[in-house]
Amino acid sequence: MSDLKKATSALISVFSKDGLEPIVKKLNDLGITIYSTGGTEKFITDLGIEVVPVEDVTSYPSILGGRVKTLHPKVFGGILNRQDHEGDVKELAEYEIPQLDIVIVDLYPFEKTVASGASEEDIIEKIDIGGISLIRAAAKNFKDVLCVSSVEDYKDFENLLIEKNGETSLADRKLFAGKAFNISSHYDTAIFNYFNAEEEIEVYKESIQNGKTLRYGENPHQKGQFFGDFNAMFDKLHGKELSYNNLLDVDAAVNLINEFKGEAPTFAILKHNNACGLAQRDTVHQAYADALAGDPVSAFGGVLISNVEIDKTTAEEIHKLFCEVVIAPSFSTEAEDILKGKKNRILLIQKEIELPQKQVRTCLNGVLVQDKDHKTDAAEDLKQATNNNPTDEELSDLLFASKICKHTKSNTIVLAKNKQLCASGTGQTSRVDALTHSIAKAKSFDFDLKGAVMASDAFFPFPDCVEIAGNAGISAVIQPGGSIKDQLSIDYCNQNNIAMVMTGTRHFKH
């Protein structure tokens, strides 16, 4: 037996009328009876197309300022009846309930209203009741009814009408039902999160509508997907599709460079989510050159990011390096042309957009959620721990190093000098290992660490790190403090003329 069903009637009740006109005209051409109410009814009438007011079916007008229009047994009976059920068919005839084969709904824009900064009264009025009920009813009864639940699906539905002349298969109806329940669950999630803004109810709910399947995940044998509105954050000018690992590196790059927003030209090079080069200079060209000097080996295949426009001179230097992604707030025309010289190189313009305030990751059989680390160590946060103060130049470098340290995987030590990253020890199980690794790496690239500064993401439980640093020429240290043995490190610094400041804030990054 064929599961094709020929529609004879449609109920239309939508907020957005964009794209609705061709659908209404096609329904009319197919001889499908149209039911509607309110602004949608007027829209259809203005097209010169006959429409049956819902009020004529229910014998009730729209009441309570439009809050109640379609909430009536004759409407929901027309949607929820089972056409192969003898009792349902009998009751439709008994109570003069019209069969409704198609339901087209577009909900009140709750999320847009919240985002606009509207008053709570206006926001509450944009919680759709009738529309969401129509969607759930029609989607539940997909065996007999096709539900179009969003303006985003208008075009697909129009094409379906054209291709099948008003007939739909069970697979068609089930697909649209799935889309409908996606719309309804997303809508309810947005409403819940609005009411639970203070997180008094310990429940985690998130819904992201934009999804993209990636070539693979972290490794080729893993499936990967990205859920989010990438285009709202970047304009992609050139290059191949971003991979799972590209996206992780881009995320790390953006979070790091945001620490230097509005400051002098700053350039960072990242590899595996950590900065392998970073410098701040008077020009973006010099900032790039000195960032690259931090570790020209690791820069191969890295992600590059600037806090200012990339110009022609800088682009010419970048073009000599194999890199995966280049990000900037803008590119000069000449720079863009040069960097497009490698067909796979990804060029991204970073837009001004508010990033999520929470971080989420899977853990065991659930998820971990935390506030983002928005704390940036500043001069006013610092507590002098040693007898001698850092010089103005050292203080500037300490705060510079602290910003990098915050965005480097724990355990980490960051060494910097003259607003340039000399080296960092990243992701080590021991803070001593992180320090010795960073010193060895700095020396391998011919950095003179005399007068350099050291930043640590957590306190020193013993004085061994400051001793190793002092022997390498480090002259100032920034760390959160808080160890019961802080005084041991302070004493060593006092005895060896090393300045130390404490921030009071730990910046672990696991």
C-alpha angles and dihedrals in degrees: 000000000000117000092206113122126196112220117226100172142030135192115210122190113154141158097207117050094188109128093004098109099074090046093053091047092049092048089051092048089053091053093245114157111237124213121190147148143210119353093355091055090052091048091054093044090051088057087061092247123134115248132178112227113232087227089067089058098043098034086224126107124226103279142189094037092307095311090119119041112122101022097111136114092241091058098042092039088057090053103038101043117115107232093206093050113098094206093050092049090049093051092049089057093043095052096034094242116166118229111244114203100172129036119191117189135164112187129229108273099254097161094047090050091052091046091051091064093243122168120273090250091057091044093052091050088057092062100108115221108165094039096051090047092052091050094051093046095048093044092049090054095048090138087076107011134059115214123203104192107175143031085240088070098047094096094049090050092048090053090049091053091050095046097046103026095235097321122119133189126226088251090054092051094045091050091053090045089056090051089049095054088047089056094046095047092047091049093050091047091055091050093048093049090051091054092042096049091126090051093231088145107063097221129123117218126163133164126183118184100193114079136168131186112228127212087257140319129263088317131023093254091058125083113232136195136173121213114195143074100278092171091059089061103036142028106216109214102176149346144057127319114288116251129219090261092045089056093051091050092046089052091052091046094051094048091049098047091047086070087067099044112145093010130113117297107301127183128190133188117199134193124183091353094305130101112250092175135019134159139165118212144153092266133034089232093059091041090056094046093052093043089054091049089060091073116344090175097057091042089074107107093003136137116256125202136178131192091214137042116295111234134202096267093051092045091054090057094044090051090065090062127074104233134160103217137014118195129187140145086251144346126220113242091251092048092050092051092050096047092048086065089094107063096209098043109114116224118194131183108208113222128207105261136147110252124215114280093216135064119215131189135163116257128180105314095339143028137277117222126189141161113264116256098257094162113112114187111243135185092258090057095058124105117199107234101176134056093253125060121226113255118252089259092049091047090053091050092046092056090044091052092045091059091053092044091055090060098043124094116261135283090044142156120190123201119197139169132181092358092306129116107238096181144314135212106222134195096354123159090223128046089217089055090050090052097045090047092052093048092049091048093049091050091048088062092046098252116161104222095192104121093010122133132230129218124193126194092217140018127287111247090193135024093245094100096052089046092053090045093049091051089053092054100261109156103185138029135200120195138147097247123206103128117132084230097049090121092065091061091042091052092051091050092049091050092050102039096250117146117225130189128183125214101193089224126100119210107197115170112191 
